[in-house]
C-alpha cells in the first residue's frame, strides 16, 4: 500500500512583478525522499522552498501536509536579531524539557550556544540555524544552502548526519560533492517549469543536456514548419482565401508558440581587468594583535604579500578570517602592530556579508550611483573598465533581465546578490582582489567560470575560505606524506634547479642570455605533448585496428629518432 506523501503541492501558480514564477506546478515529497532542488540563480528555488514550508501563499493552488507532520525550514539568512545568544535562537521552538537536543547537536557542529548573536560570524549563525532545524526533528527538512559559511569539519559532520537520518529532506546547495553524496532524486527549476528526475544530482547534468538537446531539435522543427507555412501564405493564399483561413490561423498559432518559448539562460560574461601594475610590495603587516574580550584573533602576526601572490586564508568558522581581512585592508584598526599598503594599489573587495549593497535601492540605482561606476551627466550609463556602457546591457552580462533593473536589491536571491557584487567589482580595474567566501549562494555553473577568470588574472589575490584546509590536506600535504613514508620521495638536486633546466636562466643582468635555457625548455614541451598522444591511441586500439597500430608505430619511430638526435647534439646534457 502506497504511503501518503509528507507534502503535496497541486496546481501551484505564483507571480512576481507580472512574470509567472510557477504555473500549474504539481509536486509530491514522499517519506524517505532525499531531493536536490537545482536551478540557476533567480530561477525561484528559495521561493519554491518557502511555498513548501508554508511561508509564502501561492496565487493559486493548494498545499497539503498530513495532520501531525512537521515541516522544518532552514533559510539562507535567518533573522537572529530578537535573541541574545545563538542557543536562545536554536531552542526558541522547543519545550523546556527538549532543549537538551540543542546541546547534543551543538557538540557535533562545534558551536557555542552561549555565544552572543551580536559578535557571531556568518559560519556560527549558519551552525545555529542548522542546530535549530536538527534539534526540532521534523518529519520533512527543507535546507536552503546549508553549507554556506561552514568550514570543512562542519560540512563533513552535516553530510554524515544527513546520510544516516531517516528523515526526508530537500536540499538547495551550490556544493556539487555534497549533492552527489546525499541525494536520490532531483528537482530542476528551469524557466518556470519544475522537472523531476528519479536519480540523484550525479545524473543531473547528463539529463539536463539531453533535455536541452531535445528542446533544440523541437525548436528547429518548429522553425522549419513556420518557414514552410509562411511561404505558402505568401504564394498561395490569394487563390484559396476563404477555404484556408484555418491554415492561416494555424500559422499565427505556430508563431505565437515560437515567440512564447523562453530562451535558456546563458553564461555570465565575467571579465577582470588587472589595471595598472602595483608596487612590488602589496601588503606588509608587522606584529598585528587583535582580540575581542577573551578571544584572541591574532597575536604577533606578520605577513608580507608581494605583487602577483595568490594567498589563501583558511581556518574554521569564527577564528577571525574576516576580521583579519578588515585589518589588512584598513577597515578596522589592530590593537597593536602596523599595516602598510603598497603603492599604486587598486583594491576590489568581495564581502561575504554583502554589506556594500543597499537593499532598498534598485539594481539600476545601485550601479549608476556607485562612485566608481558613475558616468558624469548620464543617468543610464555606467563606467565598465574605462568604457561607458548602458546599465541594462551591463546587467544582462551578469544574467539579469531588463525587468529586474528597476527591482530592489533586497528582492534578489542570495546568488543574484553575489552576481551583482561581482558586477560592481569587475566594472573597475583592480590589481588587488580580496575575496571573502566568493562562491556562497552561486549556482553550480558560475563558480567554474569564476575559477577560470581568476586563473588568468594578473593581479594579487587574497582568498578567504573556510574549506581550503581540507582541500590542501587532501591534494597537497597527504600525497607529500605518503611519498615520504613509501620512499617514493627521492628528489634529484639537478631537477630542482631553476625551471628544471639544469642551469640558471640568468647569472648577471648585464650578461648575454643563454639560449640553451630555451632549447631545453622547448624540448621538454615537445616530448610531453608527443607522449600525450599515446593515451588516446592506447584506449582506442581495438577500434582503430591494424592501420591505427601501424600509424602509431611510425609515430613512435619518429619520436625515437628525434630523441636520439637531441641526445647526439648534446641538448640533454646537464651541467
C-alpha positions as CSV (number, residue, x, y, z in Angstrom):
1,X,0.0,0.0,0.0
2,X,1.4,3.4,-1.0
3,X,2.2,5.8,1.8
4,X,0.7,9.2,1.9
5,X,3.1,12.0,0.9
6,X,4.7,14.2,3.5
7,X,4.0,17.2,1.3
8,X,1.8,17.7,-1.7
9,X,1.6,20.8,-3.9
10,X,-1.2,20.9,-6.5
11,X,-1.7,23.3,-9.4
12,X,0.6,26.0,-7.7
13,X,0.9,29.3,-9.5
14,X,2.9,32.3,-8.3
15,X,3.6,35.6,-10.0
16,X,6.2,38.2,-9.0
17,X,6.1,41.6,-10.8
18,X,3.9,40.4,-13.7
19,X,6.2,37.4,-14.5
20,X,4.8,33.9,-13.6
21,X,7.4,32.2,-11.5
22,X,5.4,28.9,-11.4
23,X,2.3,27.9,-13.2
24,X,0.3,24.7,-12.7
25,X,3.1,23.2,-10.5
26,X,2.4,19.7,-9.0
27,X,4.9,18.3,-6.6
28,X,5.0,15.4,-4.0
29,X,7.6,14.7,-1.3
30,X,7.4,11.1,0.0
31,X,8.8,9.7,3.3
32,X,12.5,8.9,2.9
33,X,12.9,11.2,-0.1
34,X,16.4,12.9,-0.5
35,X,15.9,15.5,-3.1
36,X,18.2,18.0,-4.7
37,X,16.5,21.3,-5.8
38,X,18.6,22.9,-8.5
39,X,18.4,25.7,-11.0
40,X,20.1,28.9,-12.0
41,X,20.3,31.9,-9.6
42,X,16.9,33.7,-9.6
43,X,15.0,30.8,-11.0
44,X,12.9,30.5,-7.9
45,X,14.5,27.8,-5.8
46,X,14.3,29.6,-2.5
47,X,10.8,30.9,-3.3
48,X,9.6,27.3,-4.1
49,X,11.1,26.1,-0.8
50,X,9.2,28.8,1.1
51,X,6.0,27.8,-0.6
52,X,6.8,24.2,0.5
53,X,7.4,25.5,4.1
54,X,4.1,27.4,4.0
55,X,5.8,30.8,4.4
56,X,4.6,32.1,1.0
57,X,1.0,31.8,-0.1
58,X,0.7,31.0,-3.8
59,X,-1.7,32.9,-6.1
60,X,-3.5,29.6,-6.9
61,X,-3.3,26.0,-5.9
62,X,-3.2,24.0,-2.7
63,X,-0.5,22.9,-0.2
64,X,-1.4,19.7,1.7
65,X,0.5,18.5,4.8
66,X,-0.9,15.5,6.6
67,X,-2.0,16.1,10.2
68,X,0.8,15.6,12.7
69,X,3.5,16.1,10.0
70,X,6.0,18.8,10.8
71,X,7.9,20.6,8.1
72,X,11.2,22.3,9.2
73,X,12.8,25.1,7.1
74,X,16.3,26.5,7.3
75,X,16.5,29.7,5.3
76,X,19.6,31.3,3.8
77,X,19.7,34.3,6.1
78,X,17.9,33.6,9.3
79,X,16.9,36.6,11.5
80,X,18.6,36.3,14.9
81,X,18.1,39.9,16.0
82,X,15.5,39.0,18.6
83,X,17.8,36.7,20.5
84,X,20.8,37.4,22.7
85,X,22.7,34.1,22.2
86,X,22.9,31.5,19.5
87,X,21.5,28.9,21.9
88,X,18.4,31.1,22.5
89,X,17.7,31.1,18.8
90,X,18.3,27.4,18.3
91,X,16.0,26.4,21.2
92,X,13.3,29.0,20.5
93,X,10.7,26.5,19.3
94,X,11.5,23.7,21.8
95,X,9.8,23.0,25.1
96,X,11.9,23.4,28.3
97,X,12.5,19.6,28.6
98,X,13.6,19.3,25.0
99,X,16.3,22.0,25.0
100,X,19.0,19.4,25.7
101,X,18.7,18.5,22.0
102,X,20.4,21.8,21.1
103,X,23.4,20.8,23.3
104,X,23.6,17.4,21.5
105,X,23.6,19.0,18.1
106,X,26.0,21.8,19.2
107,X,28.6,19.2,20.2
108,X,28.5,17.7,16.7
109,X,28.5,21.1,14.9
110,X,31.2,22.5,17.2
111,X,29.4,25.7,18.0
112,X,28.9,27.5,21.4
113,X,25.2,28.0,22.3
114,X,26.2,30.8,24.8
115,X,28.0,32.8,22.0
116,X,26.4,36.3,21.7
117,X,24.5,36.9,18.4
118,X,26.0,40.4,18.1
119,X,29.6,39.1,17.6
120,X,28.8,35.8,15.8
121,X,30.4,35.2,12.4
122,X,28.4,34.0,9.4
123,X,29.5,30.4,10.0
124,X,28.4,30.5,13.6
125,X,25.0,31.9,12.6
126,X,24.7,29.1,10.0
127,X,25.5,26.5,12.6
128,X,22.9,27.9,14.9
129,X,20.3,27.7,12.2
130,X,21.2,24.0,11.5
131,X,21.1,23.2,15.2
132,X,17.6,24.7,15.4
133,X,16.4,22.6,12.5
134,X,18.0,19.3,13.6
135,X,17.0,19.7,17.3
136,X,13.4,20.2,16.3
137,X,13.5,16.9,14.4
138,X,10.7,17.5,11.8
139,X,9.4,14.8,9.5
140,X,10.5,16.8,6.5
141,X,13.6,19.1,6.4
142,X,14.0,21.9,3.9
143,X,17.6,23.1,3.8
144,X,18.5,26.2,1.7
145,X,22.3,26.4,1.2
146,X,23.2,24.6,4.4
147,X,26.9,24.6,3.7
148,X,27.3,28.3,3.2
149,X,29.9,29.8,5.6
150,X,30.7,26.4,7.1
151,X,34.2,25.0,7.4
152,X,35.1,21.5,6.1
153,X,34.7,19.9,9.5
154,X,31.2,21.1,9.9
155,X,30.3,20.2,6.3
156,X,31.6,16.7,6.9
157,X,29.6,16.3,10.1
158,X,26.4,17.5,8.5
159,X,26.9,15.2,5.5
160,X,27.2,12.2,7.8
161,X,24.2,13.3,9.8
162,X,22.0,13.6,6.7
163,X,23.4,10.3,5.3
164,X,22.4,8.5,8.5
165,X,19.0,10.1,9.1
166,X,15.7,8.5,8.1
167,X,14.0,12.0,7.8
168,X,13.1,13.1,4.3
169,X,14.7,16.3,3.1
170,X,15.0,18.7,0.2
171,X,18.4,20.4,-0.4
172,X,19.4,23.6,-2.2
173,X,23.2,23.8,-2.5
174,X,26.0,25.0,-4.8
175,X,28.3,22.2,-3.5
176,X,28.3,19.5,-6.2
177,X,30.0,16.9,-4.0
178,X,27.5,17.5,-1.2
179,X,24.6,17.0,-3.5
180,X,26.1,13.9,-5.2
181,X,26.7,12.2,-1.9
182,X,23.3,12.8,-0.4
183,X,20.5,12.9,-3.0
184,X,18.5,10.3,-4.7
185,X,16.1,12.5,-6.8
186,X,16.5,15.9,-8.5
187,X,14.0,18.7,-8.9
188,X,15.1,21.1,-11.7
189,X,13.6,24.5,-12.0
190,X,14.1,25.9,-15.5
191,X,12.2,28.9,-17.0
192,X,9.1,28.4,-14.8
193,X,9.0,24.6,-15.2
194,X,9.8,22.1,-12.5
195,X,11.0,18.7,-13.8
196,X,11.8,15.7,-11.6
197,X,14.4,13.0,-12.2
198,X,14.4,9.9,-10.0
199,X,18.1,10.0,-9.8
200,X,20.5,12.0,-7.6
201,X,22.5,15.0,-8.6
202,X,25.1,12.8,-10.1
203,X,22.9,12.2,-13.1
204,X,21.6,15.7,-13.4
205,X,24.0,17.3,-15.8
206,X,23.7,14.5,-18.4
207,X,19.9,14.6,-18.1
208,X,19.9,18.4,-18.5
209,X,22.0,18.2,-21.7
210,X,19.6,15.6,-23.0
211,X,16.5,17.8,-22.3
212,X,18.2,20.8,-23.9
213,X,19.1,18.8,-27.0
214,X,15.5,17.6,-27.4
215,X,14.4,21.2,-27.0
216,X,16.8,22.4,-29.7
217,X,15.6,19.7,-32.1
218,X,11.9,20.5,-31.5
219,X,12.6,24.3,-31.9
220,X,14.4,23.6,-35.2
221,X,11.5,21.5,-36.5
222,X,9.1,24.3,-35.4
223,X,11.2,26.9,-37.2
224,X,11.2,24.9,-40.4
225,X,7.4,24.4,-40.2
226,X,6.8,28.1,-39.7
227,X,9.1,28.9,-42.7
228,X,7.2,26.5,-44.9
229,X,3.8,27.8,-43.8
230,X,4.9,31.4,-44.2
231,X,6.0,30.7,-47.8
232,X,2.6,29.1,-48.6
233,X,0.8,32.1,-47.0
234,X,2.7,34.5,-49.3
235,X,2.5,32.5,-52.6
236,X,-0.8,30.6,-52.4
237,X,-3.3,32.3,-50.2
238,X,-4.8,34.6,-52.8
239,X,-6.3,31.7,-54.8
240,X,-7.7,30.0,-51.7
241,X,-8.5,32.9,-49.4
242,X,-11.8,31.7,-47.8
243,X,-11.1,27.9,-47.8
244,X,-7.8,28.2,-46.0
245,X,-8.3,30.8,-43.2
246,X,-7.9,27.9,-40.7
247,X,-4.4,27.3,-42.0
248,X,-3.6,31.0,-41.6
249,X,-4.8,30.9,-38.1
250,X,-2.7,27.8,-37.5
251,X,0.4,29.7,-38.8
252,X,-0.4,32.5,-36.4
253,X,-0.6,30.0,-33.5
254,X,2.8,28.5,-34.5
255,X,4.4,31.9,-34.4
256,X,2.8,32.6,-31.1
257,X,4.1,29.3,-29.7
258,X,7.6,30.2,-31.0
259,X,7.5,33.7,-29.5
260,X,6.4,32.3,-26.2
261,X,9.3,29.9,-25.9
262,X,11.7,31.2,-23.2
263,X,15.3,31.4,-24.1
264,X,17.7,29.5,-21.9
265,X,19.9,31.5,-19.5
266,X,23.4,31.6,-20.8
267,X,26.7,32.1,-19.0
268,X,27.6,35.3,-17.2
269,X,30.0,37.5,-19.3
270,X,32.5,37.9,-16.4
271,X,35.9,39.7,-17.0
272,X,38.6,41.1,-14.8
273,X,40.9,43.9,-15.7
274,X,44.2,43.9,-13.7
275,X,44.7,47.6,-14.3
276,X,48.0,49.3,-13.7
277,X,50.8,47.5,-12.1
278,X,51.1,47.9,-8.3
279,X,54.3,48.3,-6.4
280,X,56.3,45.1,-5.7
281,X,55.2,45.1,-2.0
282,X,51.4,45.0,-1.8
283,X,50.8,44.5,1.9
284,X,53.2,44.3,4.9
285,X,51.8,43.6,8.3
286,X,54.0,43.6,11.4
287,X,53.2,42.5,14.9
288,X,49.4,42.5,14.5
289,X,47.4,41.8,17.6
290,X,43.6,41.7,17.9
291,X,41.2,40.3,20.5
292,X,37.5,40.6,21.4
293,X,37.2,40.1,25.1
294,X,39.0,36.9,26.0
295,X,39.1,35.7,22.4
296,X,42.4,36.2,20.6
297,X,42.1,36.7,16.8
298,X,45.8,37.2,16.0
299,X,48.9,37.6,18.1
300,X,52.2,38.9,16.9
301,X,51.1,38.3,13.3
302,X,53.5,39.1,10.5
303,X,52.6,39.0,6.8
304,X,54.2,40.2,3.5
305,X,52.2,40.0,0.3
306,X,54.1,40.6,-2.9
307,X,52.7,41.6,-6.4
308,X,51.2,38.6,-8.1
309,X,50.8,36.4,-5.0
310,X,47.9,34.1,-4.6
311,X,47.2,33.8,-0.8
312,X,44.5,31.7,0.8
313,X,43.4,32.4,4.4
314,X,41.9,29.3,5.8
315,X,40.5,28.1,9.2
316,X,37.4,27.0,11.0
317,X,34.3,29.3,11.4
318,X,34.7,32.0,13.9
319,X,38.5,32.1,14.2
320,X,38.7,35.6,12.7
321,X,39.4,35.3,9.0
322,X,37.1,38.2,8.1
323,X,38.4,40.3,10.9
324,X,41.9,39.8,9.7
325,X,40.8,40.8,6.2
326,X,39.4,44.0,7.5
327,X,42.6,44.8,9.4
328,X,44.7,44.2,6.2
329,X,42.5,46.5,4.2
330,X,42.5,49.2,6.9
331,X,38.7,48.9,7.6
332,X,39.4,48.2,11.3
333,X,42.5,49.1,13.4
334,X,44.5,46.4,15.2
335,X,45.0,46.6,18.9
336,X,48.8,46.6,18.2
337,X,51.1,46.4,15.2
338,X,51.0,48.1,11.8
339,X,49.7,47.5,8.3
340,X,51.4,49.2,5.4
341,X,49.7,49.1,2.0
342,X,51.9,49.3,-1.1
343,X,51.9,52.0,-3.8
344,X,49.6,52.3,-6.8
345,X,47.0,49.9,-5.3
346,X,43.6,49.5,-6.9
347,X,41.7,47.3,-4.5
348,X,38.4,45.4,-5.1
349,X,36.8,43.6,-2.2
350,X,34.1,40.8,-2.3
351,X,32.4,40.9,1.1
352,X,30.6,37.7,2.2
353,X,28.1,39.8,4.2
354,X,27.2,41.9,1.1
355,X,27.5,45.0,3.4
356,X,28.2,47.3,0.4
357,X,24.8,46.6,-1.2
358,X,21.9,48.9,-0.3
359,X,18.9,46.5,-0.3
360,X,16.5,49.5,-0.6
361,X,18.0,50.7,-3.9
362,X,17.1,49.2,-7.3
363,X,19.8,47.4,-9.3
364,X,19.8,50.4,-11.7
365,X,20.4,53.0,-9.0
366,X,22.9,50.7,-7.2
367,X,25.1,50.7,-10.2
368,X,24.7,54.3,-11.6
369,X,25.2,55.8,-8.1
370,X,28.3,53.9,-7.4
371,X,31.1,56.4,-7.3
372,X,33.5,54.1,-9.1
373,X,31.0,53.4,-11.9
374,X,29.2,56.8,-12.3
375,X,29.3,58.5,-15.7
376,X,29.2,62.2,-15.4
377,X,26.0,63.7,-16.8
378,X,24.5,60.2,-17.7
379,X,21.9,58.6,-15.5
380,X,21.5,55.5,-17.7
381,X,25.2,54.5,-18.2
382,X,28.0,53.0,-16.1
383,X,31.7,53.0,-16.5
384,X,32.9,49.5,-17.2
385,X,36.7,49.1,-17.3
386,X,37.1,52.6,-18.7
387,X,34.3,52.5,-21.3
388,X,30.7,53.8,-20.8
389,X,28.0,51.2,-21.1
390,X,24.2,51.2,-20.7
391,X,23.3,49.9,-17.3
392,X,20.8,47.4,-18.6
393,X,23.3,46.0,-21.1
394,X,25.8,45.5,-18.3
395,X,23.2,43.9,-16.1
396,X,22.5,41.4,-18.9
397,X,26.1,40.5,-19.0
398,X,25.5,39.1,-15.5
399,X,22.3,37.3,-16.4
400,X,19.8,40.0,-15.1
401,X,16.9,40.7,-17.4
402,X,15.5,44.2,-18.2
403,X,12.6,43.8,-15.8
404,X,14.9,43.2,-12.9
405,X,16.8,46.5,-13.5
406,X,14.1,48.5,-11.6
407,X,13.6,45.9,-8.9
408,X,15.0,46.5,-5.3
409,X,18.2,44.7,-4.5
410,X,16.5,43.3,-1.4
411,X,14.2,41.2,-3.6
412,X,17.1,39.3,-5.2
413,X,18.1,35.8,-4.2
414,X,21.4,35.2,-2.4
415,X,23.1,34.1,-5.7
416,X,21.8,37.1,-7.6
417,X,23.2,39.4,-4.9
418,X,26.5,37.7,-5.3
419,X,26.4,38.2,-9.0
420,X,25.6,41.9,-8.6
421,X,28.5,42.3,-6.2
422,X,30.8,40.6,-8.8
423,X,29.4,43.0,-11.4
424,X,30.5,46.0,-9.3
425,X,33.9,44.6,-8.6
426,X,34.6,43.7,-12.2
427,X,33.5,47.0,-13.6
428,X,36.7,48.7,-12.5
429,X,40.3,47.8,-13.0
430,X,42.0,46.3,-9.9
431,X,45.4,44.9,-9.1
432,X,44.5,43.6,-5.6
433,X,41.5,41.3,-5.4
434,X,40.2,40.3,-2.0
435,X,37.5,37.6,-2.0
436,X,35.7,36.6,1.2
437,X,33.8,33.3,0.6
438,X,33.0,34.3,-3.1
439,X,31.2,31.0,-4.1
440,X,28.5,31.2,-1.4
441,X,25.0,31.2,-2.9
442,X,26.2,30.9,-6.5
443,X,24.7,28.3,-8.8
444,X,26.8,25.3,-9.8
445,X,27.9,26.8,-13.1
446,X,29.2,30.2,-12.0
447,X,32.0,29.1,-9.6
448,X,33.6,27.2,-12.5
449,X,33.6,30.4,-14.6
450,X,35.0,32.4,-11.7
451,X,37.8,30.0,-11.2
452,X,38.8,30.3,-14.9
453,X,38.8,34.1,-14.7
454,X,41.0,34.1,-11.5
455,X,43.5,31.8,-13.2
456,X,44.1,34.4,-15.9
457,X,44.1,37.4,-13.5
458,X,47.5,39.2,-13.4
459,X,47.0,41.0,-10.1
460,X,47.3,39.9,-6.5
461,X,44.6,37.7,-4.9
462,X,43.7,37.2,-1.3
463,X,41.2,34.4,-0.8
464,X,39.4,33.8,2.5
465,X,37.9,30.3,2.7
466,X,36.7,28.0,5.4
467,X,37.1,24.8,3.4
468,X,40.5,25.1,1.9
469,X,42.2,23.4,4.8
470,X,40.9,20.0,3.9
471,X,41.4,20.6,0.2
472,X,45.1,21.4,0.9
473,X,45.4,18.4,3.1
474,X,43.8,16.1,0.6
475,X,45.6,17.2,-2.5
476,X,48.9,18.6,-1.3
477,X,50.1,17.5,2.1
478,X,48.7,14.0,2.1
479,X,50.4,13.0,-1.1
480,X,53.7,14.5,0.2
481,X,53.4,12.5,3.4
482,X,52.6,9.2,1.6
483,X,55.6,9.8,-0.8
484,X,58.0,10.1,2.2
485,X,56.5,7.1,4.0
486,X,56.8,4.8,1.0
487,X,60.2,6.0,0.0
488,X,58.9,7.5,-3.3
489,X,60.2,11.0,-2.4
490,X,63.7,11.0,-4.0
491,X,64.3,14.4,-5.4
492,X,67.2,14.9,-7.8
493,X,69.2,18.0,-7.0
494,X,69.7,18.7,-10.6
495,X,66.0,18.6,-11.3
496,X,65.3,21.1,-8.5
497,X,67.3,23.8,-10.2
498,X,65.7,26.7,-12.0
499,X,62.9,25.7,-14.3
500,X,64.0,22.1,-14.4
501,X,66.7,23.0,-17.0
502,X,69.8,22.3,-15.0
503,X,71.3,25.8,-15.1
504,X,70.2,29.3,-14.2
505,X,68.4,31.3,-16.9
506,X,70.3,34.5,-15.8
507,X,73.6,34.9,-13.9
508,X,74.0,38.6,-14.2
509,X,71.7,41.2,-15.6
510,X,74.4,42.5,-17.9
511,X,75.4,39.1,-19.3
512,X,74.1,37.6,-22.5
513,X,71.1,35.4,-22.2
514,X,71.9,31.7,-22.5
515,X,69.8,30.3,-25.4
516,X,70.2,26.8,-24.0
517,X,67.6,27.6,-21.5
518,X,65.0,28.0,-24.2
519,X,66.3,24.9,-26.1
520,X,65.9,22.6,-23.1
521,X,62.5,24.0,-22.1
522,X,61.2,23.6,-25.7
523,X,62.4,20.0,-25.8
524,X,60.5,19.2,-22.6
525,X,57.3,20.7,-24.1
526,X,57.7,18.9,-27.4
527,X,58.3,15.4,-25.9
528,X,55.5,15.9,-23.3
529,X,53.0,16.8,-26.0
530,X,54.0,13.9,-28.2
531,X,53.8,11.5,-25.3
532,X,50.3,12.7,-24.6
533,X,49.1,11.2,-27.9
534,X,49.9,7.7,-26.6
535,X,46.9,7.6,-24.2
536,X,44.0,8.1,-26.7
537,X,45.8,5.6,-29.0
538,X,46.1,3.0,-26.3
539,X,42.4,3.2,-25.1
540,X,41.1,3.1,-28.7
541,X,43.4,0.4,-30.1
542,X,40.5,-2.1,-30.7
543,X,38.5,0.4,-32.7
544,X,41.4,1.7,-35.0
545,X,42.6,-1.7,-35.9
546,X,45.9,-2.6,-37.6
547,X,46.0,0.6,-39.7
548,X,45.9,2.7,-36.5
549,X,48.5,0.4,-34.9
550,X,50.9,0.9,-37.8
551,X,50.4,4.6,-37.8
552,X,51.3,4.8,-34.1
553,X,54.4,2.7,-34.6
554,X,55.6,5.2,-37.3
555,X,54.9,8.0,-34.9
556,X,56.9,6.3,-32.1
557,X,59.7,5.7,-34.5
558,X,59.8,9.4,-35.4
559,X,59.7,10.3,-31.7
560,X,62.7,7.9,-31.0
561,X,64.7,9.5,-33.9
562,X,64.0,12.9,-32.5
563,X,65.1,11.9,-29.1
564,X,68.4,10.3,-30.4
565,X,69.1,13.5,-32.5
566,X,68.6,15.8,-29.4
567,X,70.8,13.5,-27.4
568,X,73.6,13.4,-30.0
569,X,73.5,17.2,-30.3
570,X,74.1,17.4,-26.5
571,X,70.7,19.1,-25.8
572,X,70.0,16.7,-22.9
573,X,73.3,17.1,-21.2
574,X,73.1,18.5,-17.6
575,X,75.8,20.8,-16.3
